[in-house]
């Protein structure tokens, strides 16, 4: 469905996207992870046709994408997106009139569940509620590809949980490609199916959450006992505290000897280690 073929995007002398190739063949909930400045927003803007690639091709359903050929099947929502200063009810009605595939019943159900006051104008809403309303409108239009850039900024814990439920219900009702960029890694892992990690403009991996659950783990014990176990394993990071080592692995499972514990690694810790932030020495 979606292909990036050797895509590079430069801003003057800065390389934001560095010769990436990526294929997204199927519908699914995808989480796009990366540090600040890693290239997440640039990747989404390229896919939406908002900016042009310096080199390479972006293809959706066999059609080449560029600002001159923006895809009508893609809906890209940035965290800073705004709406006209109309009442919530009027915004929903306008969106339904403009989009033939708009799921009006879904939008109404989500607005009621999230207790959005339909008589309030957009500018009267809190920042979090503005973002939630924009997300509801985006998910209700049933585009084949939905891109959400940091959609939970300004959300408290309850709103983030509501957002995750909204995301899952929308996908179950209308399966498609939904890509969510976020820093709240472990929370989004509850609903997402696949993970795309980008670092310094390069795609480090695209894999399923189940694959990480099976292959990512931590070995903890005396350094002298842990180090020999790492031979032939893909160790993505280590933490040493005196004579004790915690080694973070992304590889086949092993059965450690007595004195060495094997534990699950959180998705957040996996991300930190895979992008190179996990080697620490503490006294």
Buried (B, 14 or more C-beta within 10 A) or exposed (E): BBBBBEBBBBEEEEBBBBBBEBEBEEBBBBBBBBBEEBBBBBBBBBBBBBBEBEEBBBBBEEEBBBEEEEBEBBBBBBBEBEBEEBBBBBBBBBBBEEBEEBBBEBBBBBBEEBEBEEEBBBEEBEEBBBBBBBBBBBBBBBBBBBBBBBBBBBBEEEBBBBBBBBBBBBBEEBEBBBBBBBBBBEBBBEBBBBBBBBBBBBBBBBBEBEEBBEBBBBBBBEBEBBBEBBEEBEBBBBBBEEEBBBBBBBBEEBEBEEEBEBEEBBBBBBBBBBBEEBEEEEE
